[in-house]
Amino acid sequence: MRINIVTSMQNNQINEMIYMKNNGEISKRKIKVISISKDSFQAYCFLRNTKRTFKINNVLAFVPVIQKERAVI
């Protein structure tokens, strides 16, 4: 999981993740990774509209958001 997080930060990607809090509550969030430490990372959370810290071990799924370009005619 750590490799996916590092790659998304290097590529400046927006990602969707499924995250489990310490109390077992699960949420789906869109994030943009800002920095990574040994066991956690900071990201801008579009759900809360603020910067948050997440534990890497609590990330259940992590995939990039693919944005489709719209053609103007």
Backbone torsions as a table, in degrees:
resi	resn	phi	psi	omega
1	MET	NA	-37.7	-178.6
2	ARG	-59.2	-39.9	-179.8
3	ILE	-61.4	-42.3	178.2
4	ASN	-62.1	-39.8	-178.7
5	ILE	-68.4	-43.9	178.7
6	VAL	-62.7	-44.6	-179.7
7	THR	-61.8	-41.8	-179.8
8	SER	-65.8	-34.9	177.7
9	MET	-68.4	-43.3	-179.8
10	GLN	-63.9	-34.8	-178.7
11	ASN	-91.5	0.3	177.6
12	ASN	57.6	44.6	-175.8
13	GLN	-94.7	153.9	168.1
14	ILE	-94.1	136.9	-174.7
15	ASN	-129.0	155.6	169.2
16	GLU	-105.4	136.9	177.8
17	MET	-136.9	150.9	170.7
18	ILE	-106.3	123.2	-171.4
19	TYR	-125.4	138.9	177.7
20	MET	-111.6	121.8	176.5
21	LYS	-69.4	168.8	179.0
22	ASN	-61.8	-26.9	-179.5
23	ASN	-85.2	1.4	177.4
24	GLY	96.6	-6.3	179.3
25	GLU	-70.7	134.5	-177.1
26	ILE	-110.3	138.0	178.0
27	SER	-138.8	155.7	176.1
28	LYS	-111.0	127.6	-174.7
29	ARG	-135.9	149.8	168.6
30	LYS	-99.3	130.2	-176.6
31	ILE	-138.3	163.4	170.7
32	LYS	-131.6	117.3	-174.6
33	VAL	-70.3	133.6	-179.2
34	ILE	-105.5	-48.3	-179.5
35	SER	-152.1	159.1	-177.3
36	ILE	-131.3	135.5	173.2
37	SER	-114.7	-165.9	-175.0
38	LYS	-59.4	-50.4	-175.4
39	ASP	-124.2	7.9	-180.0
40	SER	-148.4	172.8	176.1
41	PHE	-148.0	153.1	176.0
42	GLN	-102.1	140.5	-179.9
43	ALA	-149.1	153.6	171.1
44	TYR	-81.4	124.0	-178.7
45	CYS	-100.6	117.7	-179.3
46	PHE	-74.6	-19.7	176.5
47	LEU	-69.3	-44.6	-178.6
48	ARG	-97.6	-9.5	-178.2
49	ASN	56.3	44.7	178.3
50	THR	-158.6	169.0	177.7
51	LYS	-81.0	133.6	-177.9
52	ARG	-131.9	158.6	175.0
53	THR	-110.3	131.9	-178.2
54	PHE	-124.3	144.8	174.3
55	LYS	-84.1	131.3	-178.7
56	ILE	-60.7	-38.3	-178.5
57	ASN	-67.7	-16.7	-179.1
58	ASN	-93.9	-1.0	178.3
59	VAL	-81.3	120.3	-178.8
60	LEU	-91.6	-35.2	179.2
61	ALA	-148.4	147.6	-175.7
62	PHE	-151.4	108.9	-178.1
63	VAL	-135.3	145.7	177.8
64	PRO	-71.3	147.1	175.2
65	VAL	-87.0	124.5	178.9
66	ILE	-94.9	117.5	-178.9
67	GLN	-98.1	125.2	178.3
68	LYS	-86.2	135.8	177.3
69	GLU	-82.4	141.5	178.4
70	ARG	-101.6	131.8	179.6
71	ALA	-87.6	135.6	176.8
72	VAL	-102.6	126.4	-177.4
73	ILE	-106.5	NA	NA
